[in-house]
Structures are given as structure tokens and as C-alpha cells.
């Protein structure tokens, strides 16, 4: 099962993000159901290892803090994203989760952690610049972060489908 741990976005924040969609050749915009903020990508996990990860997520204490989505960026013209601030509590959460996952057999991701919400996937020939220019000063309303979720990702023709299989505090 392909898994990641992330944050669900409140409906009002999703509405603000969806309002940034604009005509852009070769862009596949994320739908309401696809919007999230990834904290830790776990990759393909054997089914028999999922129970321990679900237990970790359900019992994980994270406290409470507020976030805003702000600014626009891209990953090598392959994806457009909106950033998240403040980054420090997200970085601490990412590190705490990575530490807790190692005993469960999940290796640390060696890629740098960049807190963001992916807004669109870009195909060959797509140009991110118009979006970046239009939304570089984007700033969402603040929203509370008070739980994490374990997502199962299933690839599909219209992009991946994400199903929540565990939440903290449940």
C-alpha cells in the first residue's frame, strides 16, 4: 500500500486554494479531494506493516498550532504549490514523525522537507510563470492544525486518489 502522513485542509481553505486555479496549458489541477499537506512520504508499505503505522498515527500527540498557506512556487516546472507558514512547527512535526517511523521499518526520506500544498501537476511544455506571478502574494486565512492523517494513495488516470485510513486522536 502506498502511504503518506499529512494534514487535511479545512473546507474553507480548500475553497481559497481552488480559487487560484487559472487557465494554464498542460496543467492538471488538484481537486478538492486531492488537496493536503504531506508531512512524511512512506512509499509502498507491505500490508502487514500498516497496523503499526496506523497505531502510531492514532496515538501521536502533536499539540495545536495555526498555519497559513502563503506564496507560490514550483518544483522544476513539474508541480505548482502554495507554501505553508510558519515552517518551524511543521519541520518539528516532520522530524518527530520520521524518528517514530524508523522503529517501524520506515527509512528516513533523504529529500529536503519543503512544507507545501500541491495545486497542480504540470505536463511537458507547461509554464509555471503565469501562476507564480498571479499568486506570489497569496495568503490564506489562518487555520488550526490539531491532527495528522494517514493517507493511502492510489494512482489513477485523473491523478491519485487519497483515502484516509487513520487519524490522530481516533
N, C-alpha and C positions, 0 to 999 in steps of 0.2 A: 504494500500500500504506500503510495506517495504522500508524505505528510509534511506539514509545517505548523509552527506555533505562531499565532499572530493576534492582532487586535481587530475586533469587529468595529465598524464605524456606526455611529448613531444615524438614524434615517435623515435627520436634518443636515448632517454633514455630507452624507451621500448626495443629497439633493444639490448642495452647493458644488460638489465636485462634478456631478453630471452636467451642471450648467456651464462648465468650462469647455465642454465638447464643441468643436468647431469644424467646418469643412477642411479636411486635410487629406490629400491624396495618399493612398496606401496606408492609412491608419485604421486599426481595429480598436475601437473604443471599448473600454471595460464597461460592463453592465452594472447595474445596481448590485446584483448578487455577487459580482466578482471583486468589488471594492473592499480592500482590507489593508492592514499594515503588517507585513511579515516581520516577525522578531527573530525566528530561528528556522531555517530550512533544514529538514531532516532527511529528505530524499526518500528513496524506496526502502521501506522498513518491512521486514518479514511480519506476517500476521501474528505470530506467536510473541513478538516483542511489543505489540501495540498495547497490551494490558498495562504494562509498567509505565508506559508513556502517558496513557490516559489517567492513571492514578497520580502521576506527578502533576499533570495539568490540573486535575480536580482539587488537589490539596495545596497547590502553590500559593503562597501568600505574597502579594505584591504591593500592598498599601494602595494609596489613591494619589493620583496627580492629574493635572489638566494638560491637555495638548491643544495645539492649533496646527492646521496644515497651512504651510506658507511657502511661497516661491515655487517656481517651476524649473525642472531640469530634465536631462535625458541621459540614458546610458548608451553611448556610441551610436546614436540615431537608431536604436533598436526598440527603445521604450521611452515614453514620456512619463514623468512623475511629478507629484507635488511633495515637497519636503514636510517634515514634522519638527516642531519646536515645543518645548526645549528638548534638545537631543540627549542631555545627560541622564535623565531617568530612563529613557529608552535604551541607552547604551548599558546602563547598570542592569536593567532587566534582561537584556540580551546576554550579557556575561553570566548572570546568575543562572539563567536557563541553560546556557552552554555547559556550565560547571555541573549542573544537576543531571544533564543528559549523558555525560561521559560514562558514569557507572552503569547506565542502561545500554551501553554499547553504541551510542551515537557519537561519532567523531566530531570534533570541533570544525566548523566551517572556517576555512583559512581566508576567505574573501573578506575585504573590509566591510563593516556594517554601516550602511547608509539608510537611516530611517526615512521611509517614503511610502507613498501610496501610488501604485502604477495606475495611470489614467488611460494610456493607450499603448498598444504594441504597434510597431512600425514595420512595414514591409519594405522590400527592396525599392529604392528610389524615393522613399519618404523623406521629407524635410521637416525637422522639428522646429526650426527657427520661428515660423509664424506663431506657433503656440507659445513658445518661450517668450517672445516679445509681447504677446497679448496678456499672458498670465504671470509674468515675472513678479508682480506685486500682489498676487493672490494671497488672501489671508482669510481662513475660515473662522467661524465662531469658535470660542474655546469649548472643549468637550471633556468630560471626565473619563479617565482610564481607571477601571476598578476590577477588571478581569481579563484573563487571557483565554484563548480558544485554540483547540487542536483541530486543524483542518485536514481533510483528505482531499487530494487534488486528482481529478480525473480529466485527462486531455480529451478535447473534442474539436469538431470542425469549427465551431464559433468561439474557440478559446476554451480554457479549462473550466470545469465545474468544481466548485468548492463546497464540501459538505462539512459541517461542524460535527465532530464526533465526541468532543469533551469540552467542558468549560470549567474554569476555576470556580470554586465555591458551589459546585453542584454535586 
